[in-house]
Amino acid sequence: MIELQDFRTARKAISDHMRLTPVFAASNFGDISGFVARDRIPEMFLKLENMQVSGSFKARGAMNAALALEPEQRSAGLCTASGGNHGMGVINAARTLGVPVKIFLPTNTPQPKVKKLRAQGVDVALIGAVWDDANRAAMEHAHESGMAYIHPFADPKVIAGQGTIALELLEQQPDLDTLVVAIGGGGLIAGVATAARLLRPSIRVIGVEPTGAATLFESLKANEVVTLPSVNTAATSLAPRQSSALNVDLIGRNVDRIALVSDEEMQKSAKWLWKEFGISVELSAAAGIAAVMNDRLGDPNPGRVGVIVCGTGLDGFE
């Protein structure tokens, strides 16, 4: 179990290395056609983790996990498999610690992310069709090289780091009724939902997955870790074929509902963010807003809604 003190300890550990990202009210829904929930959402607040160090929330968990390593573990360097954002977070942690780093990416990683990672001047390998394939290669490399492997979601230290977002958000906007969080492997929502529920048991937490990569949706329905036969979404950072028992357990305990959204709905939401606020995000970061706009929260009166905008990028416009 992950306790409230674990989140508070993580917040203290990473505070000198992270930004306190802003929250702002986004109640001007403009003339969005098809926004069926507009009359029932009094206020929507966006937590802009796209403005976090390295461009996404992933920096939090990677830093917390890296700082928790023993000095001899760190010295050989860090490695991971990533859809892009976690890789940037691990690079940031490695540079902070002054150690080598190697990142494994699947070949479905959007090219802007590949270029961004390679521009950091670190060792980047493209292996496998999807994240799960790259992850196997990363774990093998860690075993052979002695590098410390940092899992992007199935690690209590990573989950605690991601959950620090909830501590901040509920201080910045303490009267939220519903919290909406995108799901990839489940590290973000496992941390945020657990921390939020420990602070405020009455808050509703809604997870959001692509229709083409409903990994946690299927796992919770089966009450066990399910491996999807394939994934089909342009939101590649939300597209592992399998989560983990740790994440499924925490999500099952603390998340009220998992909503599914299409790539088209995410793209529309990403374009709305750019048009209304000048915020450029990756497709995955618009998943929560897509769930709100398309009335997928499963509640006729969701109240004040908080949405985590999880990462920057340009693929929301492709």
Backbone bond lengths (Angstrom), bond angles and torsions (degrees), N, CA, C in turn:
res aa  C-N    CA-C-N  psi(-1)  N-CA   C-N-CA  omega(-1)  CA-C   N-CA-C  phi
1 M - - - 1.461 - - 1.526 110.40 -
2 I 1.307 115.65 146.02 1.454 121.73 175.89 1.526 107.41 -106.28
3 E 1.328 116.49 123.90 1.459 122.17 -174.93 1.528 110.68 -99.20
4 L 1.338 115.04 166.95 1.460 119.90 179.95 1.530 111.04 -58.44
5 Q 1.323 117.14 -36.26 1.459 119.77 179.90 1.522 112.07 -63.33
6 D 1.340 116.99 -29.77 1.469 119.67 177.73 1.530 110.88 -63.88
7 F 1.321 116.62 -38.54 1.463 120.58 178.32 1.527 110.77 -70.43
8 R 1.309 115.97 -39.66 1.468 119.50 179.29 1.521 111.07 -67.75
9 T 1.326 116.72 -38.32 1.468 120.85 176.87 1.525 110.13 -64.54
10 A 1.336 116.61 -42.27 1.469 120.62 178.20 1.516 110.64 -62.30
11 R 1.330 116.33 -42.26 1.464 119.36 -179.09 1.527 110.81 -60.87
12 K 1.315 115.99 -43.24 1.472 119.68 178.98 1.522 110.57 -65.07
13 A 1.338 117.06 -40.45 1.465 120.84 -176.74 1.525 112.17 -64.63
14 I 1.324 116.95 -40.48 1.469 119.85 -172.55 1.522 113.62 -97.18
15 S 1.323 117.68 -5.30 1.470 120.56 -169.11 1.522 113.63 -58.43
16 D 1.337 117.69 -34.34 1.465 119.68 -179.23 1.525 112.70 -75.06
17 H 1.328 116.84 -9.38 1.463 120.88 -174.36 1.527 113.14 -115.09
18 M 1.327 117.74 -5.26 1.459 122.38 -176.65 1.526 111.52 -118.21
19 R 1.321 116.10 162.48 1.466 121.95 173.30 1.522 110.00 -97.06
20 L 1.317 115.79 144.64 1.457 120.83 168.42 1.522 105.86 -80.80
21 T 1.324 116.50 100.02 1.466 120.16 -173.06 1.532 111.01 -75.16
22 P 1.328 117.11 147.50 1.465 120.47 -174.53 1.520 113.36 -76.87
23 V 1.327 114.24 160.00 1.462 123.52 172.29 1.516 107.04 -124.88
24 F 1.328 117.08 133.54 1.462 117.59 175.53 1.516 111.08 -141.07
25 A 1.316 114.66 154.90 1.460 121.07 -179.40 1.520 109.61 -76.94
26 A 1.329 116.29 130.66 1.461 121.61 -179.34 1.517 108.89 -122.51
27 S 1.315 115.75 61.55 1.461 120.05 -175.06 1.523 112.84 -92.65
28 N 1.332 117.26 -5.16 1.458 119.86 177.42 1.520 108.51 -86.85
29 F 1.330 115.84 93.55 1.452 119.70 -175.18 1.524 112.78 -86.67
30 G 1.324 115.76 5.30 1.452 119.84 174.68 1.517 112.64 57.39
31 D 1.311 115.88 -144.09 1.469 120.60 -177.01 1.524 110.71 -110.15
32 I 1.337 116.29 42.44 1.453 120.27 -176.98 1.516 110.02 -67.55
33 S 1.295 116.31 116.03 1.463 119.82 178.00 1.521 109.12 -72.97
34 G 1.310 116.09 139.40 1.456 120.37 177.44 1.505 114.61 84.27
35 F 1.321 119.17 4.01 1.465 120.73 177.73 1.528 107.65 -79.08
36 V 1.323 115.02 85.25 1.458 120.54 -169.56 1.518 113.23 -72.35
37 A 1.336 117.77 -18.59 1.463 119.40 -175.53 1.527 112.88 -97.76
38 R 1.331 118.01 8.51 1.472 119.12 -170.66 1.524 113.06 -58.92
39 D 1.336 118.26 -33.97 1.461 120.18 -176.95 1.526 112.66 -79.87
40 R 1.323 117.02 -10.34 1.462 119.59 -176.39 1.519 113.41 -111.79
41 I 1.312 116.91 2.00 1.457 120.99 177.35 1.528 107.48 -109.39
42 P 1.339 118.82 96.79 1.463 119.02 -178.23 1.523 112.59 -63.17
43 E 1.341 116.45 -38.45 1.462 120.66 -179.84 1.521 109.43 -151.30
44 M 1.334 115.39 142.79 1.454 121.60 172.88 1.520 108.11 -125.99
45 F 1.329 116.18 128.98 1.454 121.82 -178.40 1.520 109.41 -115.13
46 L 1.327 116.73 132.82 1.458 122.25 -177.83 1.521 110.38 -106.71
47 K 1.314 116.43 126.45 1.470 122.97 173.57 1.521 106.90 -96.06
48 L 1.329 116.51 111.74 1.466 121.55 -167.02 1.526 112.59 -89.38
49 E 1.336 114.64 76.50 1.465 119.15 176.16 1.530 112.03 -75.20
50 N 1.323 117.16 -7.63 1.464 119.53 170.66 1.516 111.54 -65.50
51 M 1.335 116.47 -14.65 1.468 121.47 178.19 1.533 111.98 -97.82
52 Q 1.325 116.18 6.73 1.460 120.62 179.44 1.521 110.80 -71.79
53 V 1.323 117.02 160.23 1.461 122.37 172.45 1.522 108.87 -49.98
54 S 1.301 117.93 134.40 1.470 126.91 -179.05 1.519 113.09 73.96
55 G 1.341 118.57 -1.33 1.455 121.22 172.91 1.509 116.30 95.99
56 S 1.348 118.00 2.37 1.466 119.13 177.56 1.522 110.94 -161.52
57 F 1.338 114.97 168.69 1.455 122.56 177.74 1.516 112.36 -59.91
58 K 1.315 118.42 -21.15 1.460 122.20 -174.23 1.527 113.00 -57.72
59 A 1.328 116.82 -25.20 1.461 119.84 179.45 1.521 111.40 -60.49
60 R 1.330 117.59 -31.55 1.464 121.23 -177.58 1.528 111.62 -63.99
61 G 1.329 115.74 -55.20 1.457 119.52 -177.56 1.516 112.80 -65.66
62 A 1.334 116.76 -40.84 1.462 120.22 179.38 1.515 110.90 -62.05
63 M 1.327 117.33 -42.63 1.458 120.78 -179.58 1.522 111.12 -66.76
64 N 1.328 117.03 -42.86 1.461 119.31 -179.30 1.529 110.97 -63.48
65 A 1.332 117.06 -41.89 1.461 120.57 179.28 1.526 111.26 -66.62
66 A 1.328 117.18 -41.32 1.464 120.60 -178.71 1.524 111.46 -67.04
67 L 1.325 117.31 -41.64 1.463 120.57 180.00 1.523 112.12 -66.61
68 A 1.340 116.87 -24.44 1.459 120.71 -179.42 1.527 112.90 -80.39
69 L 1.340 117.66 -10.99 1.455 120.66 179.85 1.525 111.37 -70.53
70 E 1.324 115.86 147.86 1.456 120.30 172.00 1.534 109.09 -68.38
71 P 1.338 117.28 149.76 1.477 119.55 -177.40 1.518 113.78 -52.04
72 E 1.336 118.25 -39.29 1.467 119.67 -178.97 1.525 111.53 -69.99
73 Q 1.347 116.96 -28.19 1.459 119.81 175.74 1.523 111.12 -69.48
74 R 1.319 115.32 -39.85 1.464 119.98 -178.63 1.524 112.71 -66.80
75 S 1.326 115.71 -35.57 1.461 120.11 -165.93 1.525 113.31 -60.16
76 A 1.339 117.78 -31.01 1.467 120.10 178.97 1.512 112.04 -77.21
77 G 1.330 117.57 -11.90 1.458 121.63 177.86 1.512 112.54 106.53
78 L 1.335 115.47 178.83 1.451 123.20 -176.28 1.524 109.42 -119.67
79 C 1.341 116.01 145.67 1.465 119.06 171.97 1.521 109.28 -143.02
80 T 1.321 115.44 157.59 1.459 120.64 179.86 1.515 110.00 -161.50
81 A 1.322 114.98 170.87 1.463 122.43 167.82 1.507 107.48 -114.26
82 S 1.325 116.29 142.70 1.460 119.50 -170.18 1.518 110.94 -151.74
83 G 1.328 114.52 155.65 1.458 120.13 167.53 1.515 110.70 -86.70
84 G 1.332 117.02 1.45 1.465 123.02 178.45 1.509 113.47 133.94
85 N 1.331 117.39 -56.10 1.465 120.85 -173.97 1.522 113.01 -68.60
86 H 1.319 116.98 -43.91 1.467 119.25 178.48 1.523 109.93 -63.61
87 G 1.332 116.27 -36.10 1.454 119.35 176.60 1.516 112.05 -58.76
88 M 1.332 116.60 -44.18 1.461 119.97 177.70 1.528 110.74 -63.22
89 G 1.334 116.58 -38.14 1.454 119.80 178.11 1.520 112.40 -64.22
90 V 1.338 116.33 -41.31 1.461 120.56 179.04 1.527 110.72 -68.32
91 I 1.327 117.03 -38.29 1.473 119.83 174.99 1.522 110.26 -60.02
92 N 1.331 116.50 -44.63 1.459 120.06 178.86 1.526 110.84 -60.12
93 A 1.337 117.22 -42.50 1.461 120.98 179.59 1.530 110.58 -65.80
94 A 1.330 117.12 -42.26 1.464 120.58 -179.30 1.523 111.09 -63.09
95 R 1.317 116.71 -41.02 1.466 119.63 179.07 1.520 111.16 -67.03
96 T 1.322 116.11 -37.07 1.467 119.52 177.17 1.519 110.49 -62.11
97 L 1.333 116.68 -39.54 1.462 121.60 -179.03 1.522 112.78 -85.48
98 G 1.332 117.16 -13.42 1.457 120.78 -179.67 1.514 113.76 72.74
99 V 1.353 116.67 39.76 1.470 120.72 -178.11 1.529 109.84 -125.95
100 P 1.341 117.95 162.41 1.472 121.09 178.28 1.524 111.42 -67.06
101 V 1.348 115.02 165.57 1.462 119.64 179.99 1.524 109.26 -151.51
102 K 1.333 115.78 145.12 1.464 121.59 174.78 1.521 108.09 -135.59
103 I 1.345 116.19 133.02 1.454 122.15 -176.86 1.526 110.12 -118.91
104 F 1.324 116.55 130.37 1.459 122.72 175.00 1.522 108.70 -105.04
105 L 1.325 116.43 129.88 1.463 122.86 179.50 1.521 109.87 -122.93
106 P 1.323 118.37 145.37 1.458 120.04 170.37 1.523 110.01 -76.07
107 T 1.304 116.15 160.79 1.463 119.32 -177.37 1.524 112.76 -72.47
108 N 1.339 118.94 -11.27 1.469 120.32 176.82 1.525 112.64 -87.10
109 T 1.330 118.25 5.39 1.464 121.28 176.42 1.527 109.38 -63.85
110 P 1.338 119.04 130.90 1.463 120.72 177.97 1.528 111.62 -54.47
111 Q 1.318 116.46 137.81 1.464 120.46 -176.34 1.526 114.11 -56.76
112 P 1.342 119.98 -38.25 1.476 117.76 176.95 1.530 112.93 -57.73
113 K 1.331 116.73 -34.24 1.465 119.46 178.69 1.526 110.91 -72.71
114 V 1.322 116.37 -40.18 1.463 119.68 177.53 1.523 109.80 -59.57
115 K 1.326 116.36 -46.57 1.462 120.89 -179.74 1.524 111.31 -63.42
116 K 1.330 115.78 -39.81 1.465 120.14 179.96 1.526 111.21 -62.65
117 L 1.320 116.21 -42.63 1.464 120.09 179.47 1.520 111.53 -67.91
118 R 1.325 116.04 -44.69 1.467 119.22 -178.91 1.528 111.32 -66.99
119 A 1.316 116.39 -28.20 1.466 119.85 178.17 1.527 111.73 -67.16
120 Q 1.328 117.19 -15.64 1.466 120.25 178.27 1.525 111.93 -75.94
121 G 1.341 116.21 -8.79 1.459 120.08 178.00 1.514 113.85 75.54
122 V 1.346 116.94 25.99 1.463 120.66 179.82 1.519 109.70 -111.34
123 D 1.319 116.38 171.72 1.460 122.80 -178.37 1.525 109.59 -77.73
124 V 1.331 117.06 113.36 1.458 122.87 -179.42 1.529 108.54 -122.69
125 A 1.340 116.37 126.64 1.462 121.07 179.14 1.522 110.06 -119.50
126 L 1.339 117.21 131.72 1.464 122.00 174.62 1.519 108.53 -97.76
127 I 1.334 115.32 113.74 1.466 120.98 -175.86 1.522 109.76 -140.62
128 G 1.325 116.82 127.33 1.454 121.32 174.19 1.511 113.30 88.06
129 A 1.335 114.59 158.23 1.461 120.23 -176.46 1.520 112.62 -78.78
130 V 1.333 117.08 -32.39 1.467 121.66 -177.54 1.519 108.95 -133.93
131 W 1.350 115.78 171.53 1.460 120.96 -176.26 1.517 112.36 -55.02
132 D 1.318 118.11 -40.97 1.464 121.16 -177.10 1.525 111.35 -57.17
133 D 1.328 117.00 -36.64 1.469 120.66 178.39 1.520 110.82 -68.54
134 A 1.328 115.96 -45.56 1.464 119.97 178.60 1.524 110.99 -62.66
135 N 1.318 116.14 -34.88 1.459 119.82 -178.79 1.527 111.71 -65.99
136 R 1.316 117.52 -40.22 1.462 119.79 176.42 1.529 110.62 -59.75
137 A 1.321 116.37 -42.15 1.464 120.47 179.15 1.521 111.30 -64.85
138 A 1.331 117.40 -39.62 1.464 121.22 179.68 1.518 111.33 -64.96
139 M 1.328 116.98 -41.90 1.461 120.29 -179.91 1.525 111.22 -66.92
140 E 1.327 116.54 -38.23 1.468 119.96 176.35 1.524 110.85 -63.95
141 H 1.336 115.71 -42.63 1.459 119.32 179.46 1.532 111.21 -63.77
142 A 1.321 116.85 -41.24 1.468 120.30 178.84 1.525 110.16 -61.13
143 H 1.324 117.17 -42.01 1.468 121.29 -180.00 1.525 111.24 -64.15
144 E 1.329 115.87 -41.15 1.464 120.04 -176.56 1.519 112.84 -77.28
145 S 1.338 117.03 -35.18 1.462 121.32 -172.93 1.520 114.04 -94.02
146 G 1.338 116.60 -21.29 1.461 119.98 -174.49 1.513 113.62 87.23
147 M 1.345 116.67 0.02 1.469 119.50 176.02 1.527 110.52 -64.45
148 A 1.318 116.23 150.91 1.462 121.34 176.32 1.525 108.74 -81.31
149 Y 1.321 115.75 122.74 1.457 121.25 179.88 1.529 109.16 -88.88
150 I 1.328 117.07 129.76 1.468 122.10 177.83 1.514 108.51 -114.79
151 H 1.322 115.38 110.06 1.460 121.15 -178.55 1.525 109.60 -71.01
152 P 1.329 118.89 140.08 1.463 119.97 -177.78 1.524 114.93 -72.23
153 F 1.345 118.24 -18.80 1.471 117.34 -179.11 1.523 114.75 -145.88
154 A 1.331 120.27 -28.61 1.466 121.34 -174.36 1.519 111.48 -96.01
155 D 1.310 116.80 58.00 1.460 123.21 -178.22 1.528 107.25 -146.36
156 P 1.333 118.96 122.57 1.471 120.42 -178.66 1.527 113.90 -55.70
157 K 1.337 117.24 -34.71 1.466 119.72 179.49 1.530 111.41 -70.19
158 V 1.326 115.73 -38.52 1.470 119.98 176.19 1.528 109.57 -64.91
159 I 1.323 116.68 -46.20 1.462 121.52 -179.63 1.526 110.53 -60.78
160 A 1.334 117.10 -42.52 1.463 120.26 178.54 1.526 111.07 -63.09
161 G 1.326 116.56 -39.13 1.461 119.54 177.71 1.518 112.06 -63.87
162 Q 1.333 116.70 -43.64 1.473 119.05 178.66 1.527 110.85 -65.13
163 G 1.327 117.03 -34.64 1.461 120.39 -179.17 1.509 114.94 -66.81
164 T 1.329 116.91 -15.28 1.472 119.11 176.60 1.526 111.16 -61.85
165 I 1.316 117.19 -21.15 1.471 120.54 175.91 1.521 110.38 -59.95
166 A 1.332 116.85 -41.70 1.469 120.38 -179.49 1.523 111.35 -64.87
167 L 1.335 117.26 -38.63 1.462 119.82 177.99 1.523 110.42 -59.70
168 E 1.320 116.11 -46.04 1.463 120.58 179.00 1.522 111.60 -64.82
169 L 1.325 115.97 -49.93 1.455 120.93 -173.26 1.527 111.49 -60.83
170 L 1.316 117.79 -41.21 1.461 120.22 -178.08 1.526 112.87 -77.83
171 E 1.323 116.85 -11.03 1.469 120.51 167.05 1.522 110.42 -84.35
172 Q 1.332 115.75 -40.85 1.462 120.52 -178.54 1.522 112.39 -71.87
173 Q 1.332 116.45 -35.80 1.463 121.87 -178.63 1.535 108.30 -138.85
174 P 1.323 117.04 79.03 1.473 120.11 -170.14 1.518 115.93 -72.78
175 D 1.332 118.64 -9.35 1.461 119.83 -175.17 1.524 113.73 -104.08
176 L 1.328 117.86 26.80 1.462 120.72 178.38 1.531 110.64 -69.89
177 D 1.319 115.51 142.68 1.465 121.59 176.14 1.525 112.19 -102.48
178 T 1.344 115.58 -32.44 1.468 121.45 -175.85 1.520 109.08 -135.89
179 L 1.324 115.76 138.69 1.459 121.79 179.26 1.520 108.33 -121.40
180 V 1.342 116.74 128.93 1.466 121.77 -174.88 1.527 108.72 -117.42
181 V 1.341 115.68 126.87 1.463 121.02 -170.19 1.527 109.96 -137.09
182 A 1.325 117.15 130.50 1.466 121.49 175.87 1.525 110.36 -69.89
183 I 1.335 115.53 150.98 1.468 121.29 -179.60 1.523 110.42 -123.37
184 G 1.332 115.01 125.08 1.451 121.31 167.38 1.521 107.11 -107.72
185 G 1.339 116.22 -98.71 1.458 119.44 173.38 1.511 112.62 -77.61
186 G 1.335 116.06 -22.34 1.451 120.45 176.96 1.513 115.52 113.06
187 G 1.337 118.54 1.59 1.456 120.18 -179.45 1.514 113.65 -66.87
188 L 1.333 116.11 -41.86 1.461 120.33 -179.39 1.522 110.98 -63.76
189 I 1.323 116.63 -53.21 1.466 118.58 -175.93 1.527 111.56 -71.04
190 A 1.329 118.71 -31.98 1.468 120.08 176.19 1.524 110.27 -60.87
191 G 1.331 116.90 -44.93 1.456 120.41 179.89 1.512 112.91 -70.81
192 V 1.333 116.50 -48.62 1.461 120.61 -176.68 1.526 111.01 -65.20
193 A 1.338 117.16 -45.16 1.464 120.27 -178.16 1.519 111.60 -65.70
194 T 1.325 117.01 -41.83 1.465 120.31 -179.53 1.522 110.54 -64.63
195 A 1.334 116.82 -47.89 1.464 120.07 -179.81 1.521 111.49 -64.08
196 A 1.336 116.70 -43.17 1.467 120.03 -178.78 1.520 111.32 -63.08
197 R 1.325 116.79 -41.48 1.464 120.42 -179.44 1.529 111.42 -68.54
198 L 1.326 117.02 -34.72 1.470 119.87 177.36 1.525 110.65 -66.66
199 L 1.328 116.46 -35.31 1.463 120.88 179.08 1.522 112.00 -79.55
200 R 1.344 116.28 -39.47 1.460 120.50 -176.99 1.533 109.45 -144.15
201 P 1.315 117.22 93.52 1.468 120.59 -175.10 1.520 114.58 -58.48
202 S 1.325 118.50 -23.88 1.466 120.70 -175.63 1.523 114.01 -82.61
203 I 1.330 118.80 -11.18 1.464 120.43 -175.94 1.533 110.14 -68.58
204 R 1.337 116.78 139.85 1.461 121.55 174.57 1.521 108.86 -90.08
205 V 1.322 115.97 136.98 1.459 120.84 178.21 1.528 108.41 -120.85
206 I 1.329 115.50 124.99 1.461 122.56 -179.17 1.525 108.58 -115.59
207 G 1.325 116.44 124.45 1.458 120.91 173.70 1.515 110.34 -93.36
208 V 1.326 115.88 155.23 1.472 120.51 -177.79 1.526 109.52 -134.04
209 E 1.325 115.19 127.33 1.463 121.74 176.67 1.524 110.08 -125.72
210 P 1.335 117.64 157.39 1.466 119.95 171.99 1.527 110.66 -69.93
211 T 1.307 116.43 148.42 1.464 119.57 176.77 1.529 111.17 -60.40
212 G 1.318 116.73 -29.36 1.460 120.48 -178.53 1.512 114.72 -88.08
213 A 1.336 118.00 5.22 1.472 121.04 179.64 1.536 108.97 -152.61
214 A 1.324 114.84 59.51 1.477 120.70 -174.03 1.525 111.22 -86.29
215 T 1.322 116.26 56.72 1.458 122.21 -172.66 1.525 112.79 -62.71
216 L 1.333 116.77 -52.09 1.468 120.32 -178.19 1.524 111.38 -75.29
217 F 1.316 117.02 -33.78 1.466 120.80 176.13 1.529 109.87 -55.76
218 E 1.327 116.53 -47.94 1.456 120.95 -178.98 1.522 111.51 -71.73
219 S 1.328 117.09 -36.13 1.467 120.15 179.86 1.517 111.61 -66.03
220 L 1.325 117.50 -42.71 1.465 119.95 179.33 1.524 110.75 -68.45
221 K 1.323 116.19 -35.85 1.466 119.52 178.16 1.529 110.46 -63.72
222 A 1.329 116.38 -37.36 1.465 121.03 -179.17 1.521 112.86 -88.21
223 N 1.337 115.77 -10.80 1.472 121.60 -177.40 1.531 111.78 60.48
224 E 1.314 115.47 35.35 1.459 122.18 175.74 1.528 108.37 -164.17
225 V 1.326 115.72 165.35 1.465 119.46 178.67 1.521 109.15 -68.90
226 V 1.326 116.44 121.85 1.459 122.85 179.60 1.525 109.09 -108.27
227 T 1.318 116.65 135.88 1.462 121.74 173.32 1.519 108.41 -101.07
228 L 1.323 115.82 117.65 1.464 119.00 179.28 1.528 109.84 -69.29
229 P 1.326 118.33 142.95 1.469 119.88 178.30 1.527 112.33 -65.62
230 S 1.340 116.01 -28.40 1.471 121.13 178.84 1.521 107.80 -163.38
231 V 1.325 115.95 165.84 1.464 121.41 174.48 1.523 108.34 -126.52
232 N 1.319 115.43 150.09 1.460 119.79 -177.06 1.528 109.38 -146.23
233 T 1.328 115.72 84.50 1.461 121.47 177.94 1.515 109.23 -155.95
234 A 1.326 115.84 148.68 1.462 120.86 174.51 1.516 111.33 -79.06
235 A 1.337 117.05 -14.29 1.471 121.39 178.06 1.521 108.35 -83.43
236 T 1.325 116.23 74.06 1.468 120.88 -168.63 1.525 113.29 -66.35
237 S 1.325 119.28 -23.95 1.466 119.37 178.09 1.520 111.97 -78.01
238 L 1.348 117.41 -3.13 1.461 121.91 173.70 1.527 110.56 -112.15
239 A 1.338 117.42 28.73 1.462 118.10 -166.92 1.525 115.73 -133.14
240 P 1.343 120.30 44.59 1.462 117.92 168.59 1.530 109.60 -75.46
241 R 1.304 117.07 149.55 1.467 119.76 177.53 1.526 111.83 -77.15
242 Q 1.346 116.28 -17.18 1.459 119.53 -175.33 1.518 110.15 -148.79
243 S 1.324 117.11 141.61 1.461 122.31 173.57 1.531 108.13 -96.95
244 S 1.328 117.97 -140.74 1.464 121.30 178.37 1.518 109.30 -145.22
245 A 1.322 116.62 162.30 1.467 121.14 -179.49 1.525 111.39 -60.63
246 L 1.336 116.78 -38.01 1.464 120.34 179.49 1.522 110.82 -60.31
247 N 1.315 117.20 -48.98 1.463 121.24 -178.68 1.513 111.97 -67.15
248 V 1.335 116.87 -43.14 1.460 120.09 179.45 1.524 110.48 -60.48
249 D 1.320 117.23 -40.61 1.463 120.62 179.62 1.524 111.46 -64.32
250 L 1.333 117.58 -49.53 1.467 120.91 -178.06 1.526 111.58 -64.68
251 I 1.324 115.93 -39.89 1.466 120.11 179.45 1.531 110.10 -68.45
252 G 1.321 116.80 -41.52 1.456 120.01 178.18 1.516 112.68 -61.15
253 R 1.320 117.13 -33.12 1.462 121.62 -179.02 1.532 112.61 -78.73
254 N 1.328 117.09 -31.36 1.462 119.47 -165.58 1.527 116.25 -121.56
255 V 1.324 118.47 -5.58 1.468 121.78 -177.63 1.519 108.93 -109.33
256 D 1.331 116.17 131.19 1.468 121.28 -176.28 1.516 113.25 -79.62
257 R 1.326 116.32 -31.75 1.465 118.89 -171.27 1.522 108.71 -161.75
258 I 1.314 116.52 146.59 1.462 120.95 170.04 1.523 108.18 -114.89
259 A 1.310 115.14 120.20 1.466 122.52 179.03 1.519 109.41 -97.14
260 L 1.306 116.25 150.10 1.462 121.95 177.93 1.522 109.79 -114.36
261 V 1.332 116.36 136.27 1.465 121.52 178.86 1.520 108.97 -131.04
262 S 1.318 115.64 153.23 1.466 121.03 -179.53 1.525 110.66 -87.55
263 D 1.321 116.03 163.19 1.465 120.76 174.82 1.531 110.44 -59.13
264 E 1.322 116.29 -40.45 1.466 120.27 179.92 1.529 110.72 -61.37
265 E 1.317 117.38 -41.18 1.466 120.54 179.14 1.520 111.38 -67.06
266 M 1.321 117.73 -38.60 1.464 120.19 176.51 1.522 110.77 -65.97
267 Q 1.313 116.39 -40.58 1.461 119.46 -179.69 1.527 111.42 -64.19
268 K 1.302 116.37 -40.92 1.459 120.65 178.39 1.530 110.68 -62.15
269 S 1.323 115.98 -40.58 1.459 120.53 179.48 1.521 111.75 -68.81
270 A 1.340 116.90 -38.11 1.466 120.36 176.88 1.525 110.86 -63.06
271 K 1.324 116.38 -40.46 1.469 119.93 178.88 1.527 111.26 -68.00
272 W 1.348 116.34 -35.01 1.463 119.70 175.93 1.525 110.79 -62.94
273 L 1.329 117.72 -43.12 1.465 121.06 178.67 1.529 111.03 -58.83
274 W 1.339 115.81 -40.35 1.454 119.51 179.73 1.528 111.05 -70.25
275 K 1.320 116.41 -45.66 1.460 120.66 -176.95 1.526 112.10 -65.03
276 E 1.328 117.58 -45.04 1.459 121.73 -174.92 1.518 113.92 -82.06
277 F 1.348 117.57 -34.09 1.464 119.92 -170.01 1.525 114.23 -129.89
278 G 1.332 117.60 -4.61 1.459 119.53 -178.91 1.512 112.74 69.53
279 I 1.343 117.18 28.91 1.461 122.24 -179.13 1.528 108.55 -103.10
280 S 1.330 116.12 121.15 1.459 121.44 -179.60 1.523 109.14 -99.24
281 V 1.332 117.22 121.20 1.460 120.94 -178.07 1.518 111.13 -130.47
282 E 1.319 115.14 160.93 1.455 120.12 170.17 1.527 108.42 -73.54
283 L 1.315 115.27 164.28 1.460 120.40 -177.68 1.529 111.31 -57.10
284 S 1.305 117.32 -42.48 1.460 121.82 -177.37 1.519 112.37 -60.03
285 A 1.330 117.06 -34.44 1.454 121.43 -176.34 1.514 112.69 -71.30
286 A 1.324 117.67 -13.81 1.460 121.82 178.54 1.519 112.13 -95.17
287 A 1.334 118.03 2.17 1.463 120.92 -175.92 1.523 111.88 -62.96
288 G 1.330 117.08 -43.74 1.458 120.09 -179.20 1.512 112.58 -63.30
289 I 1.320 116.52 -42.23 1.460 120.56 178.78 1.531 109.68 -65.81
290 A 1.325 117.08 -38.01 1.464 120.47 178.11 1.527 110.73 -60.90
291 A 1.321 117.31 -38.89 1.466 120.31 178.86 1.523 110.92 -65.36
292 V 1.331 116.93 -39.39 1.472 120.75 178.07 1.526 109.97 -65.82
293 M 1.327 116.62 -49.50 1.459 120.85 -174.83 1.520 113.10 -64.77
294 N 1.327 116.38 -28.94 1.458 119.91 -176.44 1.526 112.86 -104.20
295 D 1.329 115.29 19.02 1.465 122.22 170.92 1.523 112.58 57.99
296 R 1.354 115.67 48.10 1.467 120.24 -178.22 1.538 112.15 -104.15
297 L 1.342 118.19 12.81 1.455 119.93 -175.00 1.526 112.72 -80.87
298 G 1.322 117.49 -12.75 1.444 120.42 176.06 1.509 114.76 71.11
299 D 1.323 116.51 24.42 1.465 120.82 -178.71 1.532 107.68 -145.04
300 P 1.343 118.21 124.77 1.466 119.19 -179.90 1.524 113.12 -68.39
301 N 1.334 117.19 -18.72 1.469 121.42 179.41 1.523 109.69 -135.25
302 P 1.328 117.18 75.61 1.471 119.61 -176.33 1.518 114.67 -72.57
303 G 1.349 117.49 -11.38 1.463 120.14 178.63 1.514 112.68 70.52
304 R 1.328 115.49 -148.05 1.471 120.27 179.07 1.523 109.11 -76.44
305 V 1.317 114.67 124.02 1.467 120.82 -171.98 1.518 109.97 -109.73
306 G 1.318 116.64 130.38 1.454 122.08 172.60 1.512 110.09 -107.63
307 V 1.327 117.19 134.51 1.464 122.35 -179.25 1.523 108.64 -125.88
308 I 1.321 116.27 130.92 1.467 120.59 176.04 1.518 108.81 -88.74
309 V 1.324 116.07 117.84 1.476 122.97 175.55 1.513 105.01 -91.85
310 C 1.341 115.91 102.23 1.468 119.01 -157.96 1.530 116.44 -87.44
311 G 1.339 119.89 -18.81 1.452 117.18 -178.26 1.517 114.59 -163.27
312 T 1.314 116.14 148.02 1.451 121.45 178.17 1.529 110.46 -80.15
313 G 1.310 116.58 168.84 1.460 119.97 177.86 1.519 111.69 156.16
314 L 1.323 114.23 177.69 1.466 121.62 -179.58 1.521 112.35 -118.73
315 D 1.355 118.48 -8.07 1.456 118.72 -174.38 1.517 112.55 -69.55
316 G 1.355 117.88 -14.05 1.452 120.32 173.95 1.517 112.47 -66.80
317 F 1.333 117.88 -10.53 1.465 121.13 -177.35 1.524 111.35 -110.42
318 E 1.319 117.83 2.07 1.471 120.16 -176.85 1.528 111.47 -87.77
